[in-house]
């Protein structure tokens, strides 16, 4: 009950009496048509249909008119606009000589111009009628005040006057023309009627825009002035003279042809009147009649005719109404506004199809209940488990299975359906489920052994009997779920093998470290010690001074080799995670100087200028490892910066970064992060000029990672190489100041 009305009762009444509700819907549509026929939406729709009709019925009739166009070429030849009136006098003389029937100027001659007398003389002496344009327009700056524009008195007395005013619709498009324009001194006929000497009509008439403008002869004004032969184009024709140049702004939007100049619009209006093809708008009752016809088709019963026939009938009715309007406009010059008919019919068709779709959905649901039961079973099976699944009904026959189950059992699903489970998959029935899931070993299609865990469960599946009923019927099923454990078993075995190999590798690595520590470091220390004794002449002066130099070279090479051994041992410990940290607080300046002192003793040291700019910053970490990292960064920078280069060691308190950079050639790779790989070298060619085995940056990266930091490598701004170690804030202790060395 709504507002005192029993809505359900009203709907039930309409369902029982189809003729009653069809009549009610048709009367509602008729009432809406009378009420809203002038609504902007329907006017725009009818205008669009009008345009479509013009486009669908082009006419290739010969034009009785010709156009002398003041186009862009004419303006370029004579750019001083407005032109002297003598140009138009000369043009008029040429048109008389060429045999024009009559001449109409769609140009504003209201102001006095140069050589008005010449133009007036040409008009007076013309052997054919000459029409000049007059029009009414709203005065600029004064809304509602209409200005009447007429030729100046010098010209006005020698020519006939006609209005060139056209009403513009709300959408900015010109479609109709009046018979006359009311001036203060009387009605002035429209130019098209005056040229055709037609009696005026009341109201407006629609212009025929179906003409093909390509058939209209158009001659450039400047060509006429230059002496071109125009008799072929203008003899026996009405000649329009006006602007077609966009620069002069005399443009109108018209149906089918888009934006066209005013003089072309006047020519089309003239041709419309000459051929008696002006369009009359049909009375409103004709449009309402088409609304009734469309509704009679749209309210047909779909249940009797079927959706396909109903759709075909209504589409045919829509097309027929459009064609009737098209023929009426093209043949009988009667414009029937069918927009309301199309909209009402389409709206009713949509409503009827929605209702029919609802009814058909209910029928389809009821007729496909059995299919939906199987779909529900399949959905349950797939949503319950992504493993192999086999469903068995209460009779012990396979009802459904998925591809994974067929793959594990080594057969095809279609061959298992409706087979007894003992025949289709005997391994499932022979397994023991007393203690839960059973582990079954079975060969796969290639004969390889696979391990499958099988679970069995009793399932009660409720299925709806009807779309509108709450009752359910219960189906009893056995659900076998098969989980492939082959990969898991293989992974477990691979893990055991990997652990064993890792243990063997760790033992071998420990043996290698121990062996290298004793077998390499001890002899090298001895070599370095004896080399120092020789170089220092500890047992007296040498017989030859070269021995001292040789001793220094032996000692330097030995210490270099010892450093490589120590670096390899450190690299091994960093890789294995056996390297321990000895945390202490130390000054970065102290660590930098220690690293510089160590690096400068190398034979390959190039003695660049080193600037230490770390201030009084301290950090809490492993002092020896930090010195080793700085030593390798300095050694690397020395190789590429050279004797004349500069190396900087800086500390950035904001980012907690320790920075080492040089002004050398910079990284020779577009991926500098790869330089931290073990044994990776910036210059890997066989002809490289710098020594090293690719351990330095690997050690630097490992040392800073051990202390919780990260290493970034890249190009220095301005050229060179930049290594930036970002350290955790908790181990960074910032103080202001800077020291240069």
C-alpha positions in Angstrom: 0.0 0.0 0.0 1.6 3.3 -1.1 -0.2 6.6 -0.5 -3.6 4.8 -0.2 -3.1 2.8 -3.4 -2.7 -0.9 -3.5 0.3 -1.0 -5.9 0.5 -4.8 -6.1 -3.2 -5.0 -6.9 -2.8 -2.5 -9.7 0.1 -4.5 -11.2 -1.9 -7.7 -10.9 -4.8 -6.1 -12.7 -2.6 -5.0 -15.6 -1.1 -8.5 -15.9 -4.6 -10.0 -16.2 -5.7 -7.4 -18.8 -3.0 -6.8 -21.3 -5.2 -4.5 -23.5 -5.7 -2.3 -20.4 -2.0 -1.7 -19.7 -1.2 -1.3 -23.4 -3.8 1.4 -23.6 -2.5 3.1 -20.5 1.1 3.1 -21.7 0.1 4.5 -25.2 -2.0 7.3 -23.6 1.0 8.1 -21.3 3.3 8.3 -24.3 0.8 10.6 -26.1 0.4 12.8 -23.1 4.2 13.1 -22.8 4.5 13.9 -26.5 2.1 16.8 -26.2 3.8 18.1 -23.1 7.5 17.8 -24.0 7.5 18.1 -27.8 9.3 21.5 -27.5 11.8 20.3 -24.9 15.5 21.0 -25.9 16.3 17.3 -26.0 13.6 16.5 -28.5 14.4 19.5 -30.6 18.0 18.5 -30.8 17.1 15.0 -31.7 14.7 16.1 -34.5 17.4 18.4 -35.8 19.9 15.5 -35.9 17.3 13.4 -37.8 16.7 16.3 -40.2 20.5 16.4 -40.9 20.6 12.7 -41.4 17.8 12.8 -43.9 19.5 15.5 -45.9 22.7 13.4 -46.0 20.7 10.3 -47.0 19.0 12.1 -50.0 21.6 14.1 -51.9 20.4 16.0 -54.9 22.5 16.7 -58.0 20.2 19.2 -59.7 21.9 21.8 -61.8 22.3 25.2 -60.1 20.6 28.2 -61.7 23.1 30.4 -59.8 26.8 31.1 -59.8 29.1 32.6 -57.2 31.7 35.3 -57.5 33.8 34.7 -54.4 35.8 37.2 -52.4 38.2 34.4 -51.4 41.6 34.4 -49.8 43.4 34.7 -53.2 41.4 37.8 -53.9 42.3 39.3 -50.5 46.0 38.5 -51.1 45.9 40.2 -54.5 44.1 43.3 -53.0 44.8 43.3 -49.3 43.4 46.8 -48.5 39.9 45.9 -47.3 37.3 47.3 -47.7 37.9 47.6 -51.5 37.1 50.7 -53.5 33.6 50.5 -54.8 34.9 50.8 -58.3 35.9 47.1 -58.1 32.2 46.2 -57.8 31.3 48.6 -60.6 33.8 46.9 -62.9 32.6 43.5 -61.8 29.0 44.5 -62.6 29.9 45.7 -66.1 31.7 42.4 -66.8 28.6 40.4 -65.6 26.4 42.4 -67.9 28.7 41.7 -70.8 28.8 38.0 -69.9 25.0 37.7 -70.0 24.1 37.3 -66.3 20.4 37.0 -65.6 20.5 39.0 -62.3 23.1 40.0 -59.7 22.9 39.9 -55.9 25.5 41.4 -53.7 25.7 39.9 -50.2 28.1 42.7 -49.0 27.6 45.4 -46.4 27.5 48.7 -48.3 26.1 50.8 -45.5 29.2 53.0 -45.1 30.4 55.4 -47.7 33.4 54.2 -49.6 35.8 55.2 -52.3 34.3 55.6 -55.8 30.7 55.0 -54.6 29.6 57.0 -57.7 31.3 54.6 -60.1 29.5 51.6 -58.5 26.1 53.6 -58.5 26.6 54.4 -62.2 27.2 50.7 -63.0 24.1 49.8 -61.1 22.0 52.4 -62.9 23.4 51.4 -66.3 23.0 47.6 -65.6 20.7 45.8 -68.0 19.9 43.2 -65.4 18.3 43.6 -61.9 20.8 44.3 -59.1 20.1 43.5 -55.5 21.9 44.9 -52.5 21.8 43.3 -49.0 20.0 44.8 -46.1 19.7 43.2 -42.7 18.8 43.7 -39.1 21.1 42.8 -36.2 21.3 43.4 -32.5 23.3 46.6 -31.7 26.6 45.9 -30.0 26.6 46.9 -26.3 22.9 47.3 -26.2 21.0 44.0 -25.8 17.5 44.2 -27.3 18.3 47.2 -29.5 18.0 46.2 -33.2 20.1 48.1 -35.8 18.8 48.3 -39.4 21.7 48.0 -41.9 21.0 49.3 -45.4 23.2 50.5 -48.3 24.3 54.1 -48.2 22.1 56.6 -50.0 24.4 56.9 -53.1 23.8 53.2 -53.9 20.4 52.6 -52.4 18.5 54.6 -54.9 19.8 52.6 -57.9 19.3 49.0 -56.7 16.7 46.7 -55.3 16.9 45.8 -51.6 16.5 42.4 -50.1 17.2 41.0 -46.6 19.9 38.4 -46.0 19.0 37.7 -42.4 18.5 34.0 -41.3 17.4 32.8 -37.8 19.9 30.7 -35.9 18.7 27.8 -33.8 19.7 27.1 -30.2 22.5 24.8 -31.3 24.0 27.6 -33.5 22.9 26.0 -36.8 20.8 27.8 -39.5 18.0 25.6 -40.9 15.1 27.9 -41.8 14.5 31.1 -43.7 11.8 33.8 -43.3 9.8 35.2 -46.2 10.6 38.8 -45.2 12.3 40.9 -42.5 10.2 43.7 -40.8 12.0 47.0 -41.1 10.7 50.3 -39.7 9.8 51.5 -43.2 8.0 48.2 -44.0 8.7 44.5 -44.8 11.8 43.8 -46.8 11.6 40.5 -48.8 14.1 37.7 -48.3 16.8 37.7 -51.0 15.8 34.2 -52.2 12.1 35.2 -52.6 13.0 38.5 -54.2 15.2 36.9 -56.8 12.5 34.3 -57.6 9.7 37.0 -57.5 7.7 34.7 -55.1 4.9 36.0 -52.9 5.8 36.0 -49.2 4.6 33.2 -46.9 3.9 33.2 -43.2 6.3 31.8 -40.6 9.5 29.9 -41.5 10.4 27.4 -44.1 13.2 24.8 -43.9 15.9 25.3 -46.5 16.7 22.2 -48.7 20.3 21.3 -47.8 20.4 18.2 -50.0 22.0 20.1 -52.9 25.5 19.1 -53.9 27.6 22.2 -53.5 30.3 20.8 -55.8 27.9 21.6 -58.7 27.7 25.3 -57.8 30.0 27.3 -60.1 32.4 29.4 -58.1 34.7 32.1 -59.6 37.3 34.0 -57.8 36.7 37.8 -57.7 40.3 38.5 -58.6 40.1 36.3 -61.7 37.2 38.4 -62.9 39.1 41.6 -62.3 42.1 40.1 -64.2 39.9 39.6 -67.3 39.1 35.9 -67.1 36.3 34.7 -69.5 33.3 34.1 -67.2 30.5 34.0 -69.8 30.4 30.1 -69.7 29.6 30.2 -66.0 27.3 33.2 -65.6 25.3 33.4 -68.8 21.6 33.1 -68.0 22.3 32.5 -64.3 21.6 34.4 -61.1 25.0 35.6 -59.8 25.7 36.0 -56.1 28.7 38.1 -55.0 30.0 37.7 -51.5 32.8 36.7 -49.2 34.0 33.1 -48.8 37.3 34.0 -47.1 37.5 33.0 -43.4 39.3 36.2 -42.7 36.1 38.2 -43.2 34.1 36.1 -40.8 30.8 35.8 -42.7 30.3 32.1 -41.8 27.2 30.0 -40.8 26.9 26.4 -39.6 24.4 24.5 -41.7 23.2 20.9 -41.8 25.2 18.4 -43.9 27.7 20.9 -45.2 29.1 22.2 -41.9 30.6 25.7 -41.8 29.7 27.7 -45.0 29.8 31.4 -45.9 26.7 33.5 -45.9 26.7 34.0 -49.7 26.6 30.2 -50.2 23.7 30.0 -47.7 21.8 32.6 -49.8 22.5 30.6 -53.0 21.1 27.4 -51.4 18.0 29.4 -50.2 17.6 30.7 -53.7 17.8 27.2 -55.3 15.3 25.9 -52.7 12.7 28.6 -53.7 13.4 28.2 -57.4 12.8 24.4 -57.3 9.9 24.8 -54.8 11.6 22.4 -52.4 11.3 24.5 -49.2 10.3 22.2 -46.3 7.1 22.6 -44.3 6.9 21.2 -40.7 4.1 18.8 -40.2 1.5 19.5 -37.5 2.1 18.1 -34.1 -0.8 15.6 -34.4 1.2 13.9 -37.2 4.2 13.4 -34.9 1.9 12.1 -32.1 0.3 9.7 -34.5 3.8 8.2 -35.2 4.2 7.9 -31.4 1.1 5.8 -31.2 2.2 3.6 -34.1 5.6 3.0 -32.5 4.0 2.2 -29.1 1.6 -0.3 -30.7 4.5 -2.2 -32.0 6.6 -1.8 -28.8 3.8 -3.1 -26.5 3.3 -6.4 -28.4 3.4 -9.5 -26.3 6.9 -11.0 -26.3 5.6 -14.3 -24.8 3.4 -14.9 -27.8 5.8 -13.8 -30.6 9.2 -14.6 -29.1 12.1 -12.3 -28.6 13.5 -12.7 -32.1 10.2 -11.9 -33.9 9.4 -9.1 -31.5 12.8 -7.5 -32.1 12.6 -7.9 -35.9 9.1 -6.3 -35.9 10.1 -3.4 -33.8 13.3 -2.7 -35.7 11.3 -2.9 -38.9 8.8 -0.4 -37.4 11.7 1.9 -36.4 13.2 1.7 -39.9 9.8 2.2 -41.5 9.1 5.4 -39.5 12.5 6.8 -40.4 12.0 5.9 -44.1 8.5 7.5 -44.1 10.0 10.7 -42.6 12.8 10.5 -45.2 10.4 10.1 -48.1 8.1 12.8 -46.8 10.9 15.3 -46.5 12.7 14.4 -49.8 9.6 13.9 -52.1 6.8 15.9 -50.5 8.9 18.6 -48.7 7.1 17.8 -45.4 9.3 17.6 -42.3 7.8 15.1 -39.8 9.4 15.2 -36.4 9.8 11.6 -35.5 12.2 12.0 -32.6 9.5 11.5 -29.9 8.3 8.4 -31.7 11.8 6.8 -31.8 12.5 7.6 -28.2 9.2 6.3 -26.8 9.4 3.2 -28.9 13.0 2.5 -27.9 12.2 3.1 -24.2 9.3 0.7 -24.4 11.3 -1.9 -26.2 14.0 -1.8 -23.5 11.4 -2.2 -20.8 9.7 -5.1 -22.5 13.0 -6.8 -23.2 14.1 -6.4 -19.6 10.8 -8.0 -18.4 11.1 -10.8 -20.9 14.7 -11.4 -19.9 13.6 -11.8 -16.3 10.9 -14.3 -17.3 13.3 -16.2 -19.5 15.9 -16.3 -16.8 13.4 -18.0 -14.5 12.5 -20.6 -17.1 16.1 -21.3 -17.9 16.9 -21.8 -14.2 14.1 -24.3 -13.8 14.9 -26.2 -17.0 18.6 -26.5 -16.2 18.4 -27.5 -12.6 20.1 -30.8 -13.3 23.0 -29.1 -15.0 23.3 -26.7 -12.1 23.6 -29.7 -9.7 26.6 -31.0 -11.6 28.1 -27.5 -11.7 27.7 -27.2 -7.9 29.4 -30.5 -7.4 32.2 -29.5 -9.7 32.6 -26.1 -7.9 32.7 -27.8 -4.5 35.3 -30.3 -5.7 37.6 -27.6 -7.2 37.2 -25.2 -4.3 37.8 -27.8 -1.6 41.2 -28.9 -2.9 43.7 -28.1 -5.7 45.0 -31.6 -5.6 43.7 -34.7 -7.4 40.0 -35.2 -6.6 37.7 -38.2 -7.3 34.0 -38.1 -6.5 32.2 -41.5 -6.1 28.4 -41.7 -5.7 26.5 -43.9 -3.3 26.5 -46.7 -5.8 30.3 -46.8 -5.8 30.7 -45.4 -9.3 33.0 -42.5 -10.3 30.9 -39.4 -10.8 33.6 -36.9 -11.5 37.3 -36.3 -11.3 39.9 -33.7 -12.3 42.9 -33.8 -14.5 45.4 -34.0 -11.7 43.7 -37.1 -10.4 43.8 -38.7 -13.8 47.5 -37.8 -14.2 48.4 -39.4 -10.8 46.4 -42.5 -11.6 47.8 -42.8 -15.1 44.4 -42.8 -17.0 41.9 -40.5 -18.6 39.0 -38.8 -16.8 36.4 -39.7 -19.4 37.2 -43.4 -19.2 36.8 -43.3 -15.4 33.4 -41.7 -15.3 30.5 -44.1 -14.4 33.1 -46.9 -13.8 33.1 -48.8 -10.5 35.9 -47.3 -8.3 37.4 -50.8 -7.8 37.9 -50.9 -11.6 38.8 -47.3 -12.3 41.2 -46.8 -9.4 41.8 -50.0 -7.4 44.8 -48.5 -5.5 42.4 -46.0 -3.8 40.1 -48.8 -2.5 43.0 -51.1 -1.4 44.7 -48.5 0.8 44.3 -48.5 4.6 42.6 -45.3 5.9 42.2 -46.5 9.5 45.0 -44.3 10.8 44.1 -41.3 8.6 45.6 -40.4 5.1 47.3 -43.3 3.4 50.7 -43.0 1.6 50.7 -44.9 -1.7 53.6 -45.7 -3.9 52.7 -46.0 -7.6 54.5 -45.7 -10.9 53.7 -42.6 -13.1 53.2 -42.7 -16.9 57.0 -42.8 -17.4 57.5 -45.7 -15.0 59.1 -43.5 -12.3 58.0 -44.1 -8.7 55.8 -41.4 -7.2 54.5 -40.9 -3.7 50.8 -40.0 -3.3 49.0 -39.1 0.0 45.3 -40.1 -0.3 42.5 -39.0 2.0 39.0 -40.3 2.0 35.9 -38.5 3.3 32.1 -38.8 3.3 30.4 -35.7 1.8 26.8 -34.6 2.1 26.1 -32.1 -0.7 22.8 -30.0 -0.4 21.4 -29.0 -3.8 18.5 -26.5 -4.3 15.4 -27.9 -5.9 14.0 -24.6 -7.2 14.9 -21.0 -7.5 11.9 -20.0 -5.4 11.9 -22.8 -2.8 14.0 -23.2 0.3 14.0 -27.0 0.2 17.2 -28.8 -0.5 17.9 -32.4 -1.5 21.0 -34.1 -0.1 23.4 -36.2 -2.1 25.9 -38.5 -0.4 29.3 -38.8 -2.0 32.7 -40.2 -1.2 35.6 -37.7 -1.8 39.1 -39.0 -2.5 41.7 -36.3 -2.3 45.2 -37.1 -3.7 48.2 -35.1 -2.8 51.4 -35.6 -4.7 54.3 -35.9 -2.3 56.9 -36.8 -5.0 58.4 -33.4 -5.2 58.5 -33.1 -1.4 60.3 -36.4 -1.0 62.7 -35.4 -3.7 63.3 -32.1 -2.0 63.9 -33.8 1.3 66.5 -36.1 -0.3 68.1 -33.2 -2.1 68.3 -31.3 1.2 70.0 -34.2 2.9 72.5 -34.4 0.0 73.1 -30.7 0.1 73.7 -30.7 3.9 76.2 -33.6 3.5 78.0 -31.8 0.6 78.0 -28.6 2.7 79.6 -30.4 5.6 82.2 -31.8 3.3 82.9 -28.4 1.8 83.2 -26.8 5.2 85.6 -29.5 6.3 87.7 -29.0 3.2 87.6 -25.2 3.6 88.7 -25.5 7.2 91.6 -27.8 6.1 92.6 -25.3 3.4 92.6 -22.4 5.7 94.6 -24.3 8.3 97.1 -25.5 5.7 97.6 -22.1 4.1 98.0 -20.5 7.5 100.9 -22.7 8.3 102.4 -23.7 4.9 102.3 -20.2 3.3 102.3 -17.5 6.0 105.2 -19.0 8.0 107.6 -19.2 5.1 106.6 -15.8 3.8 107.3 -14.2 7.1 110.7 -15.8 7.1 111.4 -14.5 3.6 110.3 -11.0 4.6 112.4 -11.1 7.7 115.6 -12.3 6.0 115.0 -9.8 3.2 114.9 -7.0 5.8 118.2 -8.3 7.3 119.8 -8.2 3.8 118.5 -4.7 2.9 119.7 -3.4 6.3 123.2 -5.0 6.0 122.7 -6.5 9.5 125.9 -8.6 9.2 128.1 -6.0 7.7 128.5 -4.0 4.5 127.8 -5.9 1.3 130.5 -6.4 -1.3 128.1 -4.8 -3.8 125.6 -2.0 -3.1 123.0 -3.6 -5.3 122.4 -6.3 -2.7 120.7 -3.7 -0.5 118.3 -2.9 -3.3 117.7 -6.5 -4.1 116.9 -7.2 -0.4 114.3 -4.3 -0.4 112.7 -5.7 -3.6 112.5 -9.2 -2.1 111.0 -7.9 1.1 108.4 -5.7 -0.8 107.4 -8.6 -3.0 107.2 -11.0 -0.1 105.0 -8.6 1.9 102.8 -8.1 -1.2 102.4 -11.9 -1.6 101.8 -12.2 2.2 99.0 -9.5 1.8 97.4 -11.5 -1.0 97.4 -14.6 1.2 95.9 -12.7 4.1 93.3 -11.2 1.8 92.4 -14.7 0.5 92.1 -16.0 4.0 89.9 -13.0 5.0 87.7 -13.5 1.9 87.3 -17.2 2.8 86.2 -16.3 6.3 83.8 -13.6 5.1 82.2 -16.0 2.7 81.8 -18.8 5.3 80.7 -16.4 8.0 83.5 -17.4 10.3 85.0 -13.9 10.5 84.5 -12.5 14.0 84.3 -8.8 14.9 86.1 -7.1 17.7 84.1 -4.0 18.4 85.8 -0.9 19.8 85.3 2.9 19.4 88.0 4.6 17.3 88.6 7.7 15.3 88.0 7.6 11.6 90.9 10.0 11.2 93.2 7.5 13.0 91.9 4.6 10.9 92.3 6.6 7.7 95.9 7.6 8.5 96.7 4.0 9.4 95.3 2.8 6.1 97.2 5.5 4.2 100.5 4.5 5.9 99.9 0.9 5.0 99.0 1.7 1.4 102.0 4.0 0.9 104.5 1.2 1.7 103.3 -0.8 -1.4 105.7 -1.0 -4.3 102.7 -0.1 -6.6 101.8 3.1 -4.7 101.7 6.0 -7.1 101.8 8.7 -4.4 98.7 10.7 -5.3 97.6 13.6 -3.1 95.4 12.2 -0.3 93.0 14.5 1.6 91.5 13.2 4.8 88.3 15.2 5.6 86.6 13.1 8.3 86.7 15.7 11.1 86.5 14.2 14.6 84.0 11.5 13.6 84.2 8.3 15.5 82.6 4.9 15.0 82.0 1.8 17.0 83.3 -1.2 15.0 86.2 -3.5 14.1 89.2 -1.2 13.8 91.5 -3.6 12.0 88.8 -4.6 9.4 87.9 -0.9 8.9 91.6 -0.1 8.3 91.8 -3.0 5.8 88.7 -1.7 3.9 90.1 1.8 3.7 93.5 0.4 2.7 92.0 -1.4 -0.3 89.9 1.7 -1.3 93.1 3.8 -1.1 95.1 1.2 -3.1 92.4 1.1 -5.7 92.2 4.9 -6.0 96.0 5.1 -6.2 96.1 2.8 -9.2 93.7 4.9 -11.3 94.3 8.5 -10.0 98.1 8.3 -10.6 100.9 10.5 -9.3 99.2 13.7 -10.3 95.7 12.7 -9.0 93.9 13.4 -5.8 92.1 11.0 -3.4 89.6 12.2 -0.8 88.5 10.4 2.4 85.3 12.0 3.7 82.7 11.4 6.4 79.0 12.5 5.8 77.3 12.9 9.2 73.8 13.2 7.7 73.9 9.9 5.8 76.4 8.2 8.1 78.5 7.4 5.1 82.3 7.0 4.8 83.3 8.1 1.3 86.5 7.5 -0.7 86.7 9.1 -4.2 89.4 10.0 -6.7 89.6 12.1 -9.9 90.8 9.3 -12.1 89.1 7.9 -15.2 86.1 6.5 -13.2 84.4 3.1 -13.5 84.8 1.4 -16.9 81.5 -0.4 -16.7 77.8 0.6 -16.7 77.2 -1.7 -13.7 79.8 -0.8 -11.1 78.0 -2.9 -8.5 79.5 -6.0 -10.2 83.0 -4.9 -9.2 82.3 -6.3 -5.6 82.1 -9.8 -7.0 85.0 -12.1 -6.0 88.0 -11.8 -8.4 86.1 -9.2 -10.5 88.4 -6.5 -12.0 87.5 -3.1 -13.5 89.8 -3.7 -16.4 89.6 -7.4 -17.2 91.6 -7.3 -20.5 94.8 -9.2 -20.9 96.7 -5.9 -21.6 95.5 -4.2 -18.4 98.0 -1.7 -16.9 97.1 -2.2 -13.2 97.9 -5.2 -11.1 95.6 -6.9 -8.7 93.6 -10.1 -8.4 90.1 -8.7 -7.8 89.9 -9.2 -4.1 89.9 -5.6 -2.8 86.3 -4.4 -3.4 85.0 -7.8 -2.5 86.7 -7.5 0.9 85.5 -3.9 1.3 81.9 -4.9 0.6 82.1 -7.9 3.0 83.7 -5.9 5.8 81.0 -3.1 5.7 78.2 -5.7 5.4 79.7 -7.5 8.5 79.3 -4.2 10.4 75.7 -3.7 9.2 76.4 -1.4 6.4 76.3 -1.4 2.6 78.7 -0.3 -0.2 77.7 1.8 -3.2 80.0 2.3 -6.1 79.6 4.9 -8.9 81.1 7.8 -10.8 82.2 10.9 -8.9 80.6 14.1 -9.9 83.1 15.9 -12.1 84.8 12.6 -13.1 86.4 9.9 -11.2 85.5 6.9 -9.0 83.4 7.1 -5.8 83.0 4.5 -3.1 80.4 5.2 -0.5 79.9 3.0 2.6 76.7 3.6 4.5 76.9 2.5 8.1 74.2 2.1 10.8 73.4 5.2 12.8 74.0 3.4 16.1 77.7 2.9 15.4 78.3 6.4 14.0 79.4 9.1 16.4 79.5 12.5 14.7 81.7 15.4 15.8 82.3 18.7 13.9 85.7 19.5 12.3 87.9 18.4 9.4 91.6 17.4 9.0 93.5 17.4 5.7 96.6 15.3 5.0 
